[in-house]
Every structure is written in C-alpha cells, then in structure tokens.
Amino acid sequence: MQKLSNRYFVMRHGQSEANIAGVIASDPNVGCTAYGLTETGKTQVAESIASSSNITANTHILSSDFLRARETAEIVHKAIKGTYPLHFTEKLRERFFGELNGQSDDHYQEAWTLDRDNPDHHEFGVESANDVVARTAELIGVLEKQFSNETFLLIAHGDVLQLLQSWFQGVPASEHRQLPHLDTAEIRRLNTAESPE
C-alpha cells in the first residue's frame, strides 16, 4: 500500500443488545433500527474515548449507519465536542451474513472457516470477505483523494474492521481472523505494513 495522506483510527461499537442476545444482526433492515447499545455499551464507549488522546475535536468521524454504531458515534462526537458533523455511510455497515442472520452468533465460525479456503465465497448468502475489503478500501480511497493531513475515526463492526485492518497490513482476506480482533468500544490506529507507527 502506498503512503497515506491521512491518519486512520477505527473503533468497534460498544456492547450491543445483539452481543448480549448472542445473535447475528447483519440485515440493515433490522440493524439500522434495532439492537442498539446496552447501558454497559454506552459506558464502554464513554470510557474508551475519555482514555484516548488521539481522537480530538478535529477528528472526522465516519460511522456505519447501523443503530449500534450510530449510537457509538454520537457518544464519541459529543464527548470530543466534534468540529465536523458526523457522517454515516453504508460502506462501513456490518458484513451481511445472509441466511445466518438472526441465528446464534456461534454460526460466525462457519463463515470464517469458509473464508480461509475462499475469501470470495457467498455460502449461506454471506457477503464475501473480499467484497467487504473492496467497499471499505473504496472509502479510504475517496478520503485519500479528498483530504490530506487529517485524522479520521471509522466506527463500525467486528468483521468489517477485521477485514479493513487486514487490507491495511497487506494480509489476504482469507487470513483476517489471524489478526487481533477489536473488543467492543476498542479504538485502534490502522497502520500500513510499511508504517508500523
């Protein structure tokens, strides 16, 4: 990957009602209006942003339009007294898990196992790992063209951020589960393989 013009941080949404229920909530027809943050999730987000010195009022915040991510973004924006308006984008939506949607989150492992063999698979109607990489990388490309020397916080979901992190590191999408996953409300800087700091 070429040298980036901006700094990128990612944040996974705080604990959500879907996390507690142990269900896969990847359908935008549901996720955009239901399965918001729990009270614990709201506290996680507030504590996470309070302990981060990298996210300031001048940080641009882009978020998935799923309710749990939107609520996370709103808490962060208020906490940092954000200069820029929040921006919600479908590019950061949860990976769509097709027929697995609404089922136990134990079924995530089935899709991840298939990812290892073929990151282009659409078994169960799942959005492929490479498709997720493509849409998130496209977003980064747009930001790189439009901005320079800016800081961005991308608020999204576990799988989406796992795959975006893989792309930054030059790791194939088939190996995305080999990278450290983000905990709920965790903030992490995305570094390219050439720029570890």
Phi, psi and omega per residue, in radians:
M1 nan 2.438 3.137
Q2 -1.260 2.834 3.131
K3 -1.063 2.378 -3.080
L4 -1.558 2.615 -3.141
S5 -1.531 -0.285 -3.083
N6 -2.223 2.944 3.045
R7 -1.794 2.386 -3.097
Y8 -2.161 2.210 3.008
F9 -2.050 2.616 3.066
V10 -2.128 2.686 3.094
M11 -2.471 2.247 3.024
R12 -1.430 2.503 3.115
H13 -0.986 2.745 3.070
G14 -1.194 3.018 3.137
Q15 -0.909 2.276 -3.090
S16 -1.967 2.933 3.081
E17 -1.089 -0.527 3.090
A18 -1.196 -0.666 3.094
N19 -1.046 -0.785 -3.120
I20 -1.181 -0.696 -3.141
A21 -1.298 -0.295 -3.135
G22 1.221 0.603 -3.135
V23 -2.072 2.676 3.060
I24 -1.455 2.095 -3.111
A25 -2.145 1.371 -3.026
S26 -1.970 -0.091 -3.132
D27 -1.419 2.091 -3.126
P28 -1.049 -0.445 3.109
N29 -1.143 -0.366 3.086
V30 -1.860 -0.851 -3.008
G31 -1.125 -0.420 -3.140
C32 -1.367 -0.252 -3.092
T33 -2.212 -0.200 -3.077
A34 -2.347 3.018 3.128
Y35 1.069 0.908 3.068
G36 -1.325 -2.929 -3.114
L37 -1.290 2.561 2.946
T38 -1.406 2.980 3.071
E39 -1.083 -0.648 3.066
T40 -1.080 -0.725 3.131
G41 -1.074 -0.730 3.120
K42 -1.099 -0.702 3.108
T43 -1.156 -0.733 3.105
Q44 -0.987 -0.790 -3.113
V45 -1.122 -0.814 -3.130
A46 -1.057 -0.742 -3.132
E47 -1.218 -0.665 -3.124
S48 -1.128 -0.803 -3.107
I49 -1.245 -0.554 3.121
A50 -1.156 -0.500 -3.096
S51 -1.654 0.038 -3.125
S52 -1.779 2.159 3.113
S53 -1.587 -0.131 -3.071
N54 -1.509 -0.416 -3.084
I55 -1.740 1.928 -3.059
T56 -2.088 -3.121 -3.141
A57 -1.029 -0.442 -3.103
N58 -1.619 0.250 3.086
T59 -1.489 2.326 3.032
H60 -1.422 2.241 -3.141
I61 -1.913 2.116 3.029
L62 -2.048 2.377 -3.040
S63 -2.407 2.640 2.887
S64 -0.970 2.629 3.110
D65 -1.577 0.124 3.022
F66 -1.191 2.553 -3.032
L67 -0.964 -0.771 -3.091
R68 -1.123 -0.590 3.093
A69 -1.344 -0.715 3.123
R70 -1.041 -0.789 3.136
E71 -1.112 -0.659 3.073
T72 -1.076 -0.833 -3.119
A73 -1.068 -0.696 -3.120
E74 -1.155 -0.679 3.092
I75 -1.128 -0.787 -3.135
V76 -1.103 -0.831 -3.095
H77 -1.031 -0.743 3.126
K78 -1.175 -0.717 -3.096
A79 -1.128 -0.674 -3.103
I80 -1.597 -0.001 -3.077
K81 0.909 0.955 -3.008
G82 -0.950 2.349 3.112
T83 -1.291 -0.668 -3.048
Y84 -1.723 2.595 3.098
P85 -1.168 2.658 3.045
L86 -1.154 2.553 3.083
H87 -2.212 2.171 3.138
F88 -1.852 2.360 -3.040
T89 -2.435 2.474 3.071
E90 -1.193 -0.346 -3.121
K91 -1.088 -0.400 -3.109
L92 -1.836 0.175 3.118
R93 -1.043 2.765 3.034
E94 -0.957 2.537 3.002
R95 -1.044 2.345 -3.116
F96 -1.421 2.207 -3.065
F97 -1.841 0.307 2.972
G98 0.927 -2.220 -3.087
E99 -1.119 -0.315 3.141
L100 -1.388 -0.253 -3.141
N101 -1.030 2.352 -3.139
G102 1.504 -0.173 3.119
Q103 -1.582 3.068 3.116
S104 -1.026 2.478 3.134
D105 -1.205 -0.062 2.988
D106 -1.079 -0.413 -3.094
H107 -1.316 -0.207 3.066
Y108 -0.936 -0.703 -3.061
Q109 -1.035 -0.556 3.122
E110 -1.095 -0.776 3.125
A111 -1.186 -0.716 -3.120
W112 -1.131 -0.655 3.103
T113 -1.097 -0.732 3.097
L114 -1.185 -0.580 3.093
D115 -0.984 -0.694 -3.088
R116 -1.069 -0.667 -3.113
D117 -1.452 -0.583 -3.082
N118 -2.711 1.719 -3.116
P119 -1.228 -0.017 3.065
D120 -1.765 0.084 -3.046
H121 -1.199 2.627 3.083
H122 -2.213 0.519 3.107
E123 -0.985 2.519 -3.108
F124 1.097 0.195 -3.076
G125 1.367 0.324 -3.113
V126 -1.275 2.455 2.988
E127 -1.153 2.248 -3.055
S128 -1.193 2.708 3.100
A129 -1.023 -0.739 -3.134
N130 -1.191 -0.527 3.072
D131 -1.161 -0.670 3.097
V132 -1.138 -0.772 3.090
V133 -1.012 -0.771 -3.087
A134 -1.069 -0.773 -3.071
R135 -1.289 -0.599 3.121
T136 -1.331 -0.650 3.089
A137 -1.139 -0.600 3.093
E138 -1.087 -0.699 3.107
L139 -1.081 -0.791 3.112
I140 -1.051 -0.719 3.127
G141 -1.039 -0.728 3.116
V142 -1.125 -0.771 -3.135
L143 -1.133 -0.651 3.119
E144 -1.141 -0.574 3.130
K145 -1.337 -0.569 -3.022
Q146 -1.608 -0.385 -3.021
F147 -2.333 2.812 3.053
S148 -2.600 2.448 3.122
N149 1.020 0.622 3.088
E150 -1.987 2.817 3.096
T151 -1.956 2.296 -3.131
F152 -2.112 2.443 2.975
L153 -2.009 2.084 -3.138
L154 -1.804 2.047 -3.084
I155 -1.839 2.111 -3.036
A156 -2.692 -2.522 -2.927
H157 -2.149 2.832 -3.040
G158 -0.899 -0.994 -3.079
D159 -1.146 -0.726 -3.119
V160 -1.056 -0.806 -3.110
L161 -1.274 -0.559 3.057
Q162 -1.050 -0.767 -3.109
L163 -1.283 -0.647 3.082
L164 -1.150 -0.712 3.080
Q165 -1.050 -0.713 3.112
S166 -1.056 -0.761 -3.135
W167 -1.090 -0.763 3.110
F168 -1.031 -0.675 -3.065
Q169 -1.489 -0.064 -3.109
G170 1.289 0.392 3.138
V171 -1.631 2.314 3.120
P172 -1.009 2.558 3.138
A173 -1.025 -0.474 3.128
S174 -1.130 -0.317 -3.089
E175 -1.927 0.295 -3.023
H176 -1.060 -0.489 -3.129
R177 -1.334 -0.121 3.127
Q178 -1.392 -0.328 3.135
L179 -1.477 2.673 3.121
P180 -1.049 2.237 -3.132
H181 -1.393 2.792 3.091
L182 -1.559 2.320 3.030
D183 -1.324 2.903 3.103
T184 -1.042 2.321 3.127
A185 1.204 0.152 3.108
E186 -1.303 2.433 3.065
I187 -1.907 2.356 -3.119
R188 -2.509 2.455 3.048
R189 -1.418 2.421 3.049
L190 -1.589 2.098 3.101
N191 -2.020 2.531 3.039
T192 -1.349 2.837 3.140
A193 -1.035 -0.530 -3.106
E194 -1.449 -0.263 -3.056
S195 -2.245 1.337 -3.070
P196 -1.083 -0.373 3.097
E197 -1.882 nan nan
